[in-house]
């Protein structure tokens, strides 16, 4: 065996079993021990517990309390492994760097905080942010350490807040659509401004619900939403993608009262992401956020004022209303959002006023699966038929094929019983207007509900 061979490639040397990680079955580079007394390689056990989400020791199957999930370095075993490698001419593993602790993160944040409002010390602030970015990128453990360090997340948000509303137009070229097709992933260390670096770090942290709850307590919640509203209005595609991901992650931690009182600027920013489509993933994330916001308070009216109906109808048309070749999931979410928006008079008015609104929603009703978008699409049409059925609207529903698609749903029943029942109810509701129309084929008239 040559000196450069790795331990795993050395069949002539018998490796002591207690040097081998129970998960990877390879010699441990950085042995760490859980509270259960079992030693693993750090990379393997941290992936098992934190990345894959397992809550028990792989060997003993003993449940791990949250406080017991951080392993303890086994320095004695590491020295034994390195000594064994030297004796058997096996390539020695480098000594792992000491893990980052909360005190070091706090020191970086404390040193950087006074630089935030000093424009002349922008480079010093950028250096601190790049140091944090390097720490976060090094390992999942470091990411969790920064996330849990007191004041770190709040400091990063303050950097974004301080600069987001006054960012220059140079951001318009900082992240073109073709550069962000990976869904918003970006190297914070390569950011060109403090707010861009801080936003990228926040995105990389993958903040937990507990972290968001800590940030959103008291007035911090309003500051966060205002900051995200500013980010979503920026010209940078990358910043908007990262901002919408952060907003979606924060929603489960928000109290209903805060969602109910979402400001128009925030709703406008979310709708803007749907309309501009920086990436397919960002659009679906924005649709998720819109579906969470629209059931609350006057958020529906704010969405209508922001142009949500036009953006959603255009998305349905561009994606084939959920048919073959289009993004079916995006269409499902768009149908759900339209359903929510049609819960207010302004939303129904905007839908019937759109030249292709009724036709696009009816098309989605027959192309999307029942359990997802089809039921929502039919519910939206039902709201129009019940509350906004003027003579002109009824004639338009007939002319653009809405009635024919409702008849199709009643006959085929492919979209579920509740959807079929609503379609039948609409047809009966306006039978006097529609049943004798020469535009309907005779075989459809024959099965028209009486």
HELIX and SHEET records of a PDB file:
HELIX    1   1 UNK A    7  UNK A    9  5                                   3    
HELIX    2   2 UNK A   17  UNK A   19  5                                   3    
HELIX    3   3 UNK A   42  UNK A   46  1                                   5    
HELIX    4   4 UNK A   47  UNK A   51  3                                   5    
HELIX    5   5 UNK A   66  UNK A   68  5                                   3    
HELIX    6   6 UNK A   75  UNK A   87  1                                  13    
HELIX    7   7 UNK A  102  UNK A  113  1                                  12    
HELIX    8   8 UNK A  119  UNK A  121  5                                   3    
HELIX    9   9 UNK A  122  UNK A  138  1                                  17    
HELIX   10  10 UNK A  140  UNK A  148  1                                   9    
HELIX   11  11 UNK A  152  UNK A  164  1                                  13    
HELIX   12  12 UNK A  169  UNK A  173  5                                   5    
HELIX   13  13 UNK A  177  UNK A  179  5                                   3    
HELIX   14  14 UNK A  188  UNK A  190  5                                   3    
HELIX   15  15 UNK A  194  UNK A  205  1                                  12    
HELIX   16  16 UNK A  209  UNK A  216  1                                   8    
HELIX   17  17 UNK A  220  UNK A  232  1                                  13    
HELIX   18  18 UNK A  237  UNK A  251  1                                  15    
HELIX   19  19 UNK A  256  UNK A  260  1                                   5    
HELIX   20  20 UNK A  264  UNK A  276  1                                  13    
HELIX   21  21 UNK A  280  UNK A  294  1                                  15    
HELIX   22  22 UNK A  299  UNK A  305  1                                   7    
HELIX   23  23 UNK A  308  UNK A  318  1                                  11    
HELIX   24  24 UNK A  320  UNK A  322  5                                   3    
HELIX   25  25 UNK A  328  UNK A  341  1                                  14    
HELIX   26  26 UNK A  345  UNK A  353  1                                   9    
HELIX   27  27 UNK A  357  UNK A  367  1                                  11    
HELIX   28  28 UNK A  370  UNK A  374  3                                   5    
HELIX   29  29 UNK A  375  UNK A  387  1                                  13    
HELIX   30  30 UNK A  391  UNK A  399  1                                   9    
HELIX   31  31 UNK A  402  UNK A  412  1                                  11    
HELIX   32  32 UNK A  417  UNK A  429  1                                  13    
HELIX   33  33 UNK A  431  UNK A  434  1                                   4    
HELIX   34  34 UNK A  442  UNK A  446  1                                   5    
SHEET    1   A 3 UNK A  39  UNK A  41  0                                        
SHEET    2   A 3 UNK A  31  UNK A  33 -1                                        
SHEET    3   A 3 UNK A  72  UNK A  73 -1                                        
END                                                                             
